[in-house]
Amino acid sequence: MRRYRRKTGRRRGEGPRRSQRHPGGRRPGENRTREQILDAARECFAERGYDATSVRRIAETAGVDQALVHHFYGTKEKLFLNALEIPMRMPEALAEAAAGDRAGLGSRIVLAHLRVWEDASARPAMMTTLRSAATHRSAAAVLRDYATETIREALGKVITGEDAELRVALIATTLIGLSLTRYLVRLDPVPEVSPGELAARLGPVIDLHLDPADPAA
Amino acid sequence: MRRYRRKTGRRRGEGPRRSQRHPGGRRPGENRTREQILDAARECFAERGYDATSVRRIAETAGVDQALVHHFYGTKEKLFLNALEIPMRMPEALAEAAAGDRAGLGSRIVLAHLRVWEDASARPAMMTTLRSAATHRSAAAVLRDYATETIREALGKVITGEDAELRVALIATTLIGLSLTRYLVRLDPVPEVSPGELAARLGPVIDLHLDPADPAA
C-alpha cells in the first residue's frame, strides 16, 4: 500500500502532497498553470513515449520554468501518472465492481476494466502507458506498481492468504494481456468481441485467481 | 492455416520457398551469405526495433546487395521471422505439449511456452518481437498471425466448434500476457515464480479456453 499512497495518494483525501503544496497557499492562476503543464505532458508523452520525454521538454512546451514543473508534480514518474488520467478512473471502476456479491465478481472486473479502456477519450493515453511499459524500464515500473496496487486496493478484502500477491499479479496479467491483444496487437477476433462476451470468457479466469480453491464460489 | 504455411512453411518439409530457391540451385558460399544476412538482421532489429529497420540497412550491415536480401528472404516481415528464430522453436514445443492426454494439457502448454522463453539465447529476440508488436502496427501483424497460427496448428484437433477462433486467441492472450508481465513489465512476483508454479496457476486457465463447457476434462 505504501507505494500506492506515494503515487496516487491525492485521491485518498490526504490533501495535496508535499511537492504540490505552495508555501503561501495556491495563488490565483496556479490552477491554469497546472493544467498547461498537464496538457504539455500529455502531448509530449503521446508523441515521444515515456523515456524520450524530459521534464525540461514538458516545461518548454508548457512555456513555464522547469522548476515549476517539479514544484507542482515532483518527479517525471508522478507527472506521467497525473497527465494520463488513467489512474484516476481505473481504481474507481474496479472498486465499484468489487462492491457487489462474490458471485459474478470476475465478470464485473473484466467489464469495469473494459469500460475504462473503451472510453475513446482515455484510450490513447492508456495505449501510451502500455506501449511505454513494454519498451522502457522506468515506464514498466510505473505500470507494475500502479496495476498491482490498484487491484490490491479494490480486491484486498477478497484476496487473502500467503499467495495473495501472486494472485493479484495474475489478475493484472489477465487484464493487461487482454488490453494488449484487444487494443495494441489487435489479435483477431479479440478486438471485435463485445465486452459482455469477453467478460463471460475471462470472468471465470479472474474467479480462478480470486479463489483458486473454489473458482465457482 | 494458409498464413502459417506462407510464413513458416519451410519447417514443414515442403522444401525451400519460391523466394529462396536459386534458379540454378544453391551455389557454394550461398549458405554463408544467408547466415551473414540473418546475423545482420538480428543485430539491426535488436538495436532499432522492427519499424526503424529497413531491408537496405540490413543489406548494408551484411555487406551484400539489397536485391540479394529480397531474393533470399522475400519481405522484411519474412526476414524478421527467420532472423528471430522463435517461430522455429515455439511450434515444436507446443506440438509436443499437445501430443499427450487431454488431462494436464493446459499446464503442459504453459510449461512449453515458458521453456522456449526461459532459454537465455532466445529471450532477447523474443523480447524484441513482443516489444515491436506493442509499439508498431506492422510488427503487431507479424506477431498476431504467428501466435494464432502456431496455437491453431498445435491445438487444432482439441479446439473445435464455432468459437474456436476466439478460444485460440484467448489462449494466445494468456501466453502473451504472461510473457509481458514476466519478462518485459516484470510485474512482481511473476518473474520470481517457478515455471511449475505458473503452470499450476495458468494451466487451468488454458483448460478453460480449451474447453469452456468442461474445464476439468
Interface residues (C-beta under 8 A of the other chain):
Chain A: L130 R131 A133 A134 T135 A140 L143 R144 A147 T148 E165 L166 A169 L170 A172 T173 T174 I176 G177 L178 L180 T181 L184 V185 R186 L187 D188 P189 V190 V193 E197 R201 L202 P204 V205 L208 H209 P212 P215
Chain B: L130 R131 A133 A134 T135 A140 L143 R144 A147 T148 E165 L166 A169 L170 A172 T173 T174 I176 G177 L178 L180 T181 L184 V185 R186 L187 D188 P189 V190 V193 E197 R201 L202 P204 V205 L208 H209 P212 P215
